[in-house]
């Protein structure tokens, strides 16, 4: 498929499954999708990003030949492309293993220190995929999440406690997934207890769920 032909298809704004299927059927499509993300100035690049993300969810091995280019997009000047790669790249870990993580680790971990809650949230949502392949990273990632009260998030350039609360919701969702096998169960339970009266209802609800998971009936964690 030629680039302009693919661009015409992407402008139709079909579901990402449609464009992923194009990639499965035609070997020329995936590198073109990546090229569009790298160079295109119009909003068509966002359709390309969604298609590549879908492929990473369904057939991540097909993206391995382009791993370096996708990792390079973590430096994209366009935040939506950069933040999309935070969701796409962990999908490659199961297919490519530790070699992929070694190449992207330094850049990816920076997102856990981002002042943008959207970027931070995307990274947190993929912790499970990372730890499944590289469990030793728990000692790096989980302490960053536990210390979120020392983290400043900005909204329109101004420090935002509300954005920090949104981040806590992402963290608690991550902890709910990781809790059963984590070495940080006591710390996670304490984090949940400290957010039982958070200003955001969603955060409170997740905190209660984690407290019940820690030890039904008491809210205490036992090892």
C-alpha positions as CSV (number, residue, x, y, z in Angstrom):
1,X,0.0,0.0,0.0
2,X,1.2,3.5,-0.8
3,X,1.3,6.2,1.9
4,X,-1.3,8.4,0.3
5,X,-3.7,5.5,0.0
6,X,-3.2,4.7,3.7
7,X,-3.7,8.3,4.6
8,X,-7.0,8.3,2.7
9,X,-8.1,5.3,4.7
10,X,-7.1,6.8,8.0
11,X,-9.0,10.0,7.3
12,X,-12.2,8.0,7.3
13,X,-11.6,7.6,11.1
14,X,-12.7,4.0,11.2
15,X,-12.3,1.9,14.3
16,X,-8.7,1.0,15.1
17,X,-9.5,-2.7,14.4
18,X,-10.0,-1.8,10.7
19,X,-6.5,-0.4,10.4
20,X,-4.9,-3.1,12.4
21,X,-6.4,-5.7,10.0
22,X,-4.8,-3.8,7.2
23,X,-1.5,-4.3,8.9
24,X,-2.1,-8.0,9.4
25,X,-2.9,-8.4,5.7
26,X,-0.3,-6.1,4.1
27,X,3.3,-6.0,5.3
28,X,3.8,-2.5,4.0
29,X,1.1,-1.0,6.3
30,X,2.9,-1.2,9.7
31,X,6.0,0.7,8.7
32,X,3.8,3.3,7.0
33,X,1.7,3.7,10.1
34,X,4.9,4.4,12.1
35,X,6.2,6.8,9.4
36,X,3.0,8.7,9.6
37,X,3.4,9.0,13.4
38,X,6.9,10.2,12.9
39,X,6.4,12.8,10.2
40,X,2.7,13.7,9.7
41,X,1.6,17.1,10.9
42,X,-2.1,16.6,10.6
43,X,-4.5,14.7,13.0
44,X,-4.3,11.6,10.8
45,X,-1.3,10.6,12.9
46,X,-3.6,9.9,15.8
47,X,-5.5,7.3,13.8
48,X,-2.1,5.7,13.0
49,X,-1.2,5.7,16.7
50,X,-4.4,4.0,17.6
51,X,-3.9,1.3,15.0
52,X,-0.4,0.6,16.1
53,X,-1.6,0.4,19.7
54,X,-4.2,-2.1,18.7
55,X,-1.6,-4.2,16.9
56,X,0.5,-4.2,20.1
57,X,-2.5,-5.6,22.0
58,X,-3.3,-8.3,19.5
59,X,-0.1,-9.3,17.6
60,X,2.8,-7.5,19.3
61,X,5.4,-9.7,17.6
62,X,4.6,-7.9,14.3
63,X,5.9,-4.7,15.8
64,X,9.3,-6.1,17.0
65,X,11.2,-5.2,13.8
66,X,10.2,-1.6,14.4
67,X,10.9,-1.5,18.2
68,X,13.7,1.1,18.0
69,X,11.5,3.5,16.0
70,X,8.6,3.1,18.4
71,X,10.9,3.7,21.4
72,X,12.2,6.8,19.6
73,X,8.6,8.1,19.6
74,X,8.9,8.4,23.4
75,X,10.8,11.6,22.5
76,X,8.1,12.9,20.2
77,X,7.3,16.6,20.5
78,X,3.6,15.6,20.2
79,X,2.4,14.5,23.6
80,X,-0.4,12.4,22.3
81,X,2.0,10.3,20.3
82,X,4.5,10.1,23.1
83,X,1.8,9.1,25.6
84,X,0.4,6.6,23.2
85,X,3.7,4.9,23.1
86,X,3.6,4.4,26.8
87,X,0.6,2.2,26.2
88,X,2.0,0.5,23.1
89,X,5.5,-0.4,24.1
90,X,4.7,-2.6,27.1
91,X,2.7,-4.8,24.8
92,X,5.9,-5.7,23.0
93,X,7.6,-6.9,26.2
94,X,5.9,-10.3,26.2
95,X,6.9,-10.8,22.6
96,X,10.4,-9.4,22.8
97,X,11.3,-9.8,26.5
98,X,14.0,-8.1,28.5
99,X,15.9,-6.8,25.4
100,X,13.0,-4.5,24.6
101,X,12.7,-3.2,28.1
102,X,16.5,-2.6,28.3
103,X,16.2,-0.3,25.3
104,X,13.2,1.7,26.6
105,X,13.7,1.5,30.4
106,X,15.4,4.9,30.9
107,X,13.0,6.9,28.9
108,X,9.9,5.0,30.1
109,X,10.8,5.4,33.8
110,X,10.8,9.2,33.3
111,X,7.1,9.1,32.8
112,X,6.6,8.0,36.5
113,X,8.1,11.4,37.4
114,X,6.0,13.4,34.9
115,X,4.2,16.5,36.0
116,X,1.4,15.6,33.5
117,X,-1.1,13.3,35.1
118,X,-2.2,11.9,31.7
119,X,1.4,10.8,31.0
120,X,1.8,9.4,34.5
121,X,-1.5,7.6,34.3
122,X,-0.6,5.8,31.0
123,X,2.7,4.6,32.5
124,X,1.0,3.4,35.7
125,X,-1.7,1.5,33.7
126,X,1.1,-0.6,32.2
127,X,3.0,-1.5,35.3
128,X,1.5,-5.0,35.3
129,X,2.9,-5.7,31.8
130,X,6.3,-4.5,32.8
131,X,6.5,-6.5,36.0
132,X,5.3,-9.6,34.4
133,X,8.4,-9.7,32.2
134,X,10.8,-7.8,34.5
135,X,9.6,-8.5,38.1
136,X,12.8,-7.0,39.6
137,X,11.6,-3.5,38.5
138,X,9.0,-3.7,41.3
139,X,11.7,-2.2,43.7
140,X,12.1,0.8,41.4
141,X,8.5,1.4,40.3
142,X,6.4,0.7,43.4
143,X,8.3,3.1,45.7
144,X,7.8,5.9,43.1
145,X,4.1,5.3,43.3
146,X,4.0,5.1,47.1
147,X,5.7,8.4,47.4
148,X,3.2,10.3,45.2
149,X,2.5,12.9,47.9
150,X,5.9,14.3,47.2
151,X,5.1,14.6,43.5
152,X,3.9,17.8,41.8
153,X,1.4,17.7,39.0
154,X,0.6,20.7,36.9
155,X,-2.7,21.9,35.4
156,X,-2.3,24.9,33.1
157,X,1.2,25.4,34.6
158,X,-0.1,25.5,38.2
159,X,0.4,22.8,40.9
160,X,-2.8,20.8,41.1
161,X,-3.8,18.7,44.2
162,X,-6.7,17.5,42.1
163,X,-4.4,16.0,39.5
164,X,-2.5,14.3,42.3
165,X,-5.7,12.7,43.5
166,X,-6.4,11.5,39.9
167,X,-3.0,10.0,40.0
168,X,-3.8,8.2,43.3
169,X,-6.7,6.6,41.6
170,X,-4.4,5.2,38.9
171,X,-2.0,4.0,41.5
172,X,-4.7,2.3,43.6
173,X,-6.0,0.5,40.4
174,X,-2.4,-0.7,39.8
175,X,-2.0,-1.8,43.4
176,X,-5.3,-3.8,43.2
177,X,-3.8,-5.7,40.3
178,X,-0.3,-6.2,41.9
179,X,-1.2,-6.7,45.5
180,X,-1.5,-10.5,45.7
181,X,2.1,-11.2,44.6
182,X,3.7,-8.0,45.7
183,X,6.6,-7.5,48.2
184,X,5.0,-4.2,49.1
185,X,1.6,-5.4,50.4
186,X,1.9,-3.7,53.8
187,X,2.9,-0.4,52.1
188,X,0.1,-0.7,49.6
189,X,-2.5,-1.3,52.4
190,X,-1.2,1.7,54.3
191,X,-1.5,3.8,51.1
192,X,-5.0,2.7,50.7
193,X,-5.8,3.4,54.3
194,X,-4.5,6.9,53.9
195,X,-6.9,7.5,51.0
196,X,-10.1,6.3,52.5
197,X,-11.3,9.9,52.8
198,X,-9.8,11.2,49.6
199,X,-11.8,14.1,48.0
200,X,-12.4,11.9,44.9
201,X,-15.1,9.3,45.3
202,X,-13.3,6.9,42.8
203,X,-10.2,7.0,44.9
204,X,-12.1,6.3,48.1
205,X,-13.8,3.3,46.4
206,X,-10.6,1.8,45.2
207,X,-8.9,2.4,48.6
208,X,-11.8,0.4,50.2
209,X,-11.4,-2.4,47.7
210,X,-7.7,-2.7,48.5
211,X,-8.3,-2.6,52.2
212,X,-10.8,-5.5,51.8
213,X,-8.2,-7.3,49.7
214,X,-5.5,-6.8,52.3
215,X,-7.6,-8.7,54.8
216,X,-11.4,-9.0,54.6
217,X,-13.1,-7.7,57.7
218,X,-10.2,-5.9,59.3
219,X,-8.6,-3.8,56.7
220,X,-5.2,-5.0,58.0
221,X,-2.5,-6.6,55.9
222,X,-0.9,-9.8,56.9
223,X,2.1,-11.6,55.3
